[in-house]
């Protein structure tokens, strides 16, 4: 019996030392050893390339004449259109442009009323705006105001997120930490130093590994999420071994095991 208890004592020490997750594995934005440190308050400059439209993107196109601007204002649509967009938002979980926007097809076109197909693939939003305005001037002689926006940033979060799923955020730009926060943050056992980012490019798809523990992520080209990005996060080995996420959980598991074995030994006497 003493040998058995001694064995469990060693097990208790082992699981306490190695079974829980250290803070170094879950704290974001650390100045990791071997990297150029970034001090608090340092200005981090970066160049964000203009996003170029790809297949399956959805854009919102708003075309107004001078008469429309006078009647509805610069930023307003007709009342009925606003009401319809609100209904779509309620039905589709916030993705208001799925029914009202224009999707980029496999040929890289969007189809506009009256104008027909407009090639938008590999073009920036400003280039698309100019193209649509040029096409509309064939039919409208008065002054035009054309506004083109992305129908939100769509991305997927799978794996060790507290709320995994597919999301649409109605803004033009979003950081990877905003995307993670929108999915409820990562679980304690998530591998924050090996996040897999699946990103679409005009020539195909590429996979990138990202270390969220490293403060250098802020200066990397993966700091900002792009439309149709996919984030996948694997669990740590602690999930596989079944030990606790922290010392309290690990101790609870060990003591539960000791209690179970002691009860069995008492029954066998």
C-alpha positions in Angstrom: 0.0 0.0 0.0 2.8 2.4 0.9 4.5 1.7 -2.4 1.3 2.4 -4.2 0.8 5.7 -2.4 4.5 6.5 -3.1 3.9 5.9 -6.8 0.9 8.2 -6.7 2.9 10.8 -5.0 5.4 10.8 -7.8 2.5 10.9 -10.3 1.1 13.9 -8.4 4.4 15.8 -8.7 4.8 14.8 -12.4 1.3 15.9 -13.4 1.5 19.1 -11.4 4.8 20.0 -13.0 4.1 19.0 -16.6 0.3 18.5 -16.9 -0.8 22.1 -16.8 -0.4 24.9 -19.3 2.1 27.7 -18.6 1.3 31.4 -19.1 4.0 31.6 -21.8 1.9 29.4 -24.1 -1.3 31.5 -23.9 -0.2 35.2 -23.5 -0.5 37.1 -26.8 2.0 39.6 -28.3 5.2 38.7 -26.3 8.6 39.9 -27.1 10.0 36.5 -27.8 13.7 35.8 -27.3 15.8 36.1 -30.4 13.4 38.6 -32.1 13.8 42.3 -32.3 11.7 43.6 -29.4 8.9 46.0 -29.9 8.5 48.3 -26.9 5.1 49.6 -25.7 4.4 52.8 -27.4 6.6 52.1 -30.5 5.1 53.2 -33.8 4.7 50.2 -36.1 4.4 51.2 -39.7 3.1 48.9 -42.5 1.9 49.1 -46.0 -1.4 47.6 -46.6 -1.8 46.6 -50.3 -5.2 47.5 -51.7 -7.4 44.4 -51.8 -8.2 43.1 -55.3 -11.5 41.4 -55.9 -11.7 37.6 -56.3 -14.2 35.0 -57.2 -17.1 34.7 -54.6 -16.6 38.2 -53.2 -19.7 40.3 -52.7 -19.7 44.0 -53.3 -22.3 46.7 -52.6 -22.8 49.1 -55.5 -24.7 52.3 -54.8 -25.5 54.6 -57.9 -27.2 57.9 -57.4 -28.0 60.8 -59.7 -28.2 64.4 -58.6 -32.0 64.1 -58.1 -31.4 61.0 -55.9 -28.9 63.0 -53.8 -31.3 65.9 -53.3 -34.2 63.6 -52.4 -32.5 61.0 -50.2 -29.2 62.6 -49.1 -25.6 61.6 -49.7 -25.5 58.5 -47.6 -29.1 57.3 -47.8 -31.0 54.9 -50.0 -34.7 55.1 -50.6 -36.7 54.2 -47.5 -38.0 50.9 -49.0 -34.4 49.8 -49.9 -33.3 50.5 -46.3 -36.2 48.5 -44.9 -35.4 45.5 -47.2 -31.8 45.5 -46.2 -32.8 45.4 -42.5 -35.1 42.4 -43.2 -32.2 40.7 -45.0 -29.9 41.4 -42.1 -32.3 39.8 -39.6 -32.8 36.7 -41.8 -29.2 36.1 -42.6 -27.5 36.8 -39.3 -26.0 40.2 -40.2 -24.9 39.5 -43.8 -27.0 42.2 -45.4 -25.2 42.1 -48.7 -25.8 38.4 -49.6 -29.2 39.2 -51.1 -28.7 42.9 -52.0 -25.1 42.9 -53.2 -23.4 41.7 -56.4 -21.4 38.4 -56.3 -18.2 38.0 -58.4 -18.8 34.9 -60.6 -16.2 32.4 -61.8 -15.5 34.5 -64.8 -14.7 37.5 -62.6 -17.8 39.4 -63.5 -20.7 41.1 -61.6 -24.0 41.5 -63.4 -25.6 44.9 -63.0 -29.1 45.9 -64.2 -29.1 47.7 -67.6 -25.3 47.6 -67.8 -24.9 43.8 -67.9 -21.6 42.0 -67.0 -18.8 44.1 -65.6 -15.3 42.6 -65.2 -14.1 43.2 -61.7 -11.7 40.4 -60.8 -8.2 41.5 -59.8 -9.4 45.1 -59.6 -9.4 47.4 -56.6 -12.7 48.9 -55.4 -11.7 52.3 -56.9 -11.0 50.7 -60.3 -14.4 49.0 -60.2 -16.0 52.3 -59.2 -14.5 54.0 -62.3 -15.4 51.1 -64.6 -19.1 51.1 -63.4 -19.3 54.9 -63.7 -18.0 54.8 -67.3 -20.5 52.1 -68.2 -23.4 54.0 -66.6 -22.6 57.2 -68.5 -23.9 55.4 -71.6 -27.4 55.5 -70.1 -27.4 58.5 -67.8 -26.4 61.9 -69.0 -26.7 63.8 -65.6 -24.1 63.8 -62.9 -23.5 60.5 -61.2 -22.3 59.5 -57.8 -21.1 55.9 -57.7 -20.0 54.2 -54.4 -18.5 50.7 -54.3 -17.8 48.9 -51.0 -17.0 45.3 -50.0 -20.0 43.5 -48.6 -18.1 43.1 -45.3 -15.2 40.8 -44.4 -16.1 37.2 -44.5 -13.9 34.6 -42.8 -14.2 31.2 -41.1 -12.8 30.2 -37.6 -12.5 26.5 -36.9 -10.8 24.4 -34.3 -10.0 25.6 -30.8 -12.2 28.7 -30.8 -14.8 29.2 -28.1 -17.4 30.0 -30.7 -16.2 28.6 -34.1 -18.1 29.3 -37.2 -18.4 31.4 -40.3 -18.6 35.2 -39.8 -19.3 38.4 -41.7 -18.0 41.6 -40.2 -19.4 44.8 -41.8 -16.3 46.8 -42.0 -13.5 47.3 -44.6 -10.6 46.2 -42.5 -10.1 43.9 -39.6 -7.1 42.6 -37.6 -6.5 38.9 -36.8 -7.1 39.7 -33.1 -10.5 41.3 -33.9 -11.4 38.1 -35.9 -10.4 35.9 -33.0 -12.3 38.1 -30.5 -15.4 37.9 -32.8 -15.2 34.1 -32.5 -15.1 34.2 -28.7 -11.3 34.1 -28.3 -9.2 30.8 -28.3 -9.6 28.1 -25.8 -6.9 27.6 -23.2 -5.6 24.5 -24.9 -5.3 26.2 -28.4 -1.9 26.2 -30.0 -1.5 30.0 -30.3 2.0 29.7 -31.8 0.9 27.5 -34.8 -2.3 29.1 -36.1 -2.9 28.0 -39.7 -4.2 30.8 -42.0 -5.7 29.6 -45.3 -5.7 32.6 -47.7 -7.0 32.9 -51.3 -4.9 34.5 -53.9 -5.7 35.2 -57.6 -3.4 32.3 -58.6 -4.8 29.9 -55.9 -4.7 29.2 -52.2 -1.7 29.4 -49.8 -1.3 28.1 -46.2 0.6 30.2 -43.7 1.6 29.5 -40.1 1.2 32.3 -37.6 2.6 32.8 -34.1 0.1 34.9 -32.1 2.5 34.8 -29.1 5.0 36.9 -31.0 4.6 40.6 -31.0 6.1 40.7 -34.5 2.8 39.6 -35.8 1.7 43.2 -35.7 4.3 44.1 -38.3 3.6 41.1 -40.6 1.4 40.9 -43.7 -1.0 38.6 -41.8 -2.0 41.1 -39.1 -5.0 42.1 -41.2 -7.6 39.6 -42.2 -8.7 39.4 -45.9 -12.1 38.4 -47.2 -12.5 34.6 -47.4 -9.7 33.9 -45.0 -9.9 30.7 -42.9 -8.3 30.3 -39.5 -7.6 26.9 -38.1 -6.2 26.3 -34.6 -5.1 22.9 -33.3 -5.2 21.8 -29.6 -2.1 21.2 -27.5 -1.0 17.8 -26.4 -2.6 18.4 -23.0 -5.9 17.7 -24.6 -4.6 14.3 -25.8 -3.2 13.3 -22.5 -6.3 14.3 -20.6 -4.6 16.4 -18.0 -6.0 19.6 -16.7 -5.7 23.0 -18.3 -4.3 24.5 -15.0 -2.8 23.3 -11.7 -6.2 23.2 -10.0 -7.7 20.9 -12.6 -4.6 18.7 -12.7 -4.6 18.3 -8.9 -8.3 17.5 -9.0 -7.7 14.7 -11.6 -4.9 13.2 -9.6 -6.7 13.3 -6.3 -9.8 11.8 -8.0 -7.6 8.9 -9.2 -6.0 8.4 -5.8 -9.5 8.3 -4.2 -10.7 5.8 -6.7 -7.7 3.5 -6.2 -8.0 3.7 -2.4 -11.7 2.8 -2.6 -11.0 -0.2 -4.8 -8.2 -1.4 -2.4 -10.6 -1.1 0.6 -13.2 -3.1 -1.2 -10.7 -5.9 -2.1 -9.6 -6.3 1.6 
